[in-house]
Amino acid sequence: MNLNEAIEVLKSYNVVIDIGEVNQAIDTVVVELEKTTYTAQDMESFAEWVTENGWFYRSFFKVWEKRGYENKTTAQLREMWEIETAGKEATE
C-alpha cells in the first residue's frame, strides 16, 4: 500500500467510525499527509528560478522584489514557480 492509498483508507474509515476524537485524529493525519512537501532539489530549483527571473529578497520588508517596483511574497513566488516548472516538466 502506498501513501495515497493509505490516505484514502483513512478517509473512508473516518466516515464509518463515529467517535469524535478518532475522527479528529484521522482528519489531522490526512491533512498533514496531504500537504505539499519540498525536497532539497525542489528548494534548489526554486532558488535558481527566483535568481534567473530577477527576484531578490528584501528581508526588512519580508518580500521579494523585482526591478524595484514589483513585490511578491514567498508564497506568491512559490505558486508562480510551481505553475511554471509544472509546465516545463510536462513538456520534457
C-alpha positions in Angstrom: 0.0 0.0 0.0 1.4 3.4 -0.9 0.8 6.7 1.0 -2.1 7.8 -1.3 -3.9 4.5 -0.8 -3.4 4.8 3.0 -4.8 8.3 3.0 -7.9 7.1 1.1 -8.4 4.2 3.6 -8.2 6.7 6.5 -10.7 9.0 4.8 -13.1 6.1 4.2 -12.8 4.9 7.9 -13.4 8.5 9.0 -16.9 8.3 7.5 -17.7 4.9 9.1 -16.3 5.5 12.6 -18.4 7.8 14.7 -16.1 8.6 17.5 -15.3 12.3 17.6 -11.7 12.1 18.9 -10.8 9.3 16.4 -12.4 11.3 13.6 -10.4 14.3 14.6 -7.2 12.3 14.7 -7.8 10.8 11.3 -8.6 14.3 9.9 -5.4 15.7 11.4 -3.3 12.9 9.9 -4.9 13.2 6.5 -4.4 17.0 6.3 -0.8 16.8 7.4 0.0 14.0 4.9 -1.7 15.8 2.0 0.4 18.9 2.5 2.9 19.6 -0.2 6.5 18.8 0.8 9.6 20.0 -0.9 12.8 18.1 -1.5 16.3 19.6 -1.4 16.2 19.5 -5.2 12.9 21.5 -5.2 14.4 24.1 -2.9 17.5 24.4 -5.1 15.3 24.7 -8.2 13.2 27.5 -6.6 16.3 29.4 -5.6 17.7 29.2 -9.1 14.3 30.2 -10.6 13.9 33.3 -8.4 17.5 34.4 -9.3 17.1 33.7 -13.0 13.9 35.7 -13.0 15.4 38.7 -11.4 13.9 38.5 -7.9 15.8 39.3 -4.7 14.6 39.1 -1.1 14.1 42.3 0.9 14.5 40.8 4.4 13.5 44.1 6.1 10.1 44.1 4.3 9.9 40.3 4.0 9.0 40.5 0.3 10.7 39.5 -2.9 11.4 42.5 -5.2 11.9 42.7 -8.9 13.1 45.9 -10.8 12.5 48.0 -7.7 8.7 48.2 -8.0 7.2 44.7 -8.2 6.8 42.9 -4.9 5.7 39.4 -4.1 5.5 37.2 -1.0 7.4 33.9 -0.9 4.0 32.1 -1.2 3.1 34.0 -4.4 6.5 33.3 -6.0 6.3 29.6 -4.9 2.9 29.4 -6.7 4.4 31.0 -9.8 7.4 28.7 -9.7 5.2 25.6 -9.3 3.0 26.6 -12.3 6.0 27.4 -14.5 8.0 24.3 -13.6 5.0 22.0 -13.9 4.6 23.2 -17.4 8.2 22.6 -18.2 8.2 19.1 -16.6 5.1 18.2 -18.7 7.0 19.1 -21.9 10.2 17.3 -21.0 
